């Protein structure tokens, strides 16, 4: 099998099907932001440390700067844009707003996706479980207390 | 690649090779873990609870996203001296299966780790499987930089009827395997002393502090293992 440097992939992002030809070296986050123009997912560190680019791939929480887009061929991807239905914030997003769980907001999309993954697995997480669930997401404003409160409120 | 340590011309995606994933518990109690089994797979696996320390240590690696993507084979083949799994697998006596074009061979974990980022899996070879013998009397203790962060020193201990195996990580290029005469504190301290550790120093910890941690954590790991006899 000969190596290829370009490939056509098909993905489902937030319920919409996309087919694109792209460089095999393209990172998933660049595909999502630049090719699909879904700029809600952020690039913070681009080295897998900060979690701002977190998305769900086939239900699994990943940092999309640490994965090639071609590795997501055929996958179902969920990004922060998929959380609000019909322009209405979902319960988790509303809880972030109510509890002032964002300061500059840069980490928020990643925090929301990590919290989404956590709450799907664990309907009523303890504070420790919430903190472990968002361990891969750095808030440079250090506003963790309100983020934890918001997630706990959303769980109730 | 992200750390700019490597820029390969060609990448081979192994994701579709199902044989490289999964956890099987043999009738003799041996666990067979495919090299591409993720930390999350191990944490969630009922079979892997046959050797509880595996899931416990995997649950201390980095964060959810890393545990979802990172694999046991990737951890040991990268052989970063601050990784948790090299000392753990050395202490519990795991065996690595390495496949080349012509032959398949088995290498005990204590011969697998050769140097910083270097293992017995050579060019043209692939680590396919890690076999873990039955046992439960294991312990693990570490001091990382921040919770579940990069490790300063880690120690894994495993006890059988009369033997104790200790593997200390982060103090040398490869895990340092020690076999103290007994699980008594004095014997454990003596074994760590006699190893004449010459650990590296950095902004996080001096060599002296790492030597100190090696002793303290060895005692903690052995104590935890002894509780589980």
Contacts between the chains, C-beta under 8 A, distances in Angstrom:
chain1	res1	chain2	res2	distance
A	3	B	10	4.8
A	24	B	11	7.9
A	46	B	2	7.7
A	47	B	2	5.2
A	47	B	3	7.4
A	48	B	2	6.2
A	48	B	65	7.9
A	48	B	66	7.3
A	51	B	63	7.3
A	51	B	65	6.4
A	54	B	65	6.1
A	60	B	40	8.0
A	60	B	68	5.0
A	61	B	64	5.6
A	61	B	65	5.4
A	61	B	68	5.8
A	62	B	65	5.6
A	62	B	68	6.0
A	62	B	69	5.7
A	63	B	65	4.7
A	63	B	66	7.8
A	63	B	69	7.8
A	65	B	2	7.9
A	66	B	2	7.0
A	66	B	65	7.7
A	66	B	69	6.6
A	67	B	69	7.2
A	68	B	11	7.9
A	70	B	13	7.5
A	71	B	13	6.5
A	71	B	15	6.5
A	114	B	64	6.6
A	114	B	65	7.7
A	117	B	64	6.9
A	118	B	64	7.7
A	132	B	64	7.6
A	133	B	64	6.2
A	135	B	62	7.9
A	135	B	63	4.2
A	135	B	64	6.7
A	135	B	147	7.3
A	135	B	148	6.5
A	136	B	62	7.1
A	136	B	63	3.0
A	136	B	64	5.4
A	136	B	65	4.4
A	136	B	66	6.5
A	137	B	63	7.9
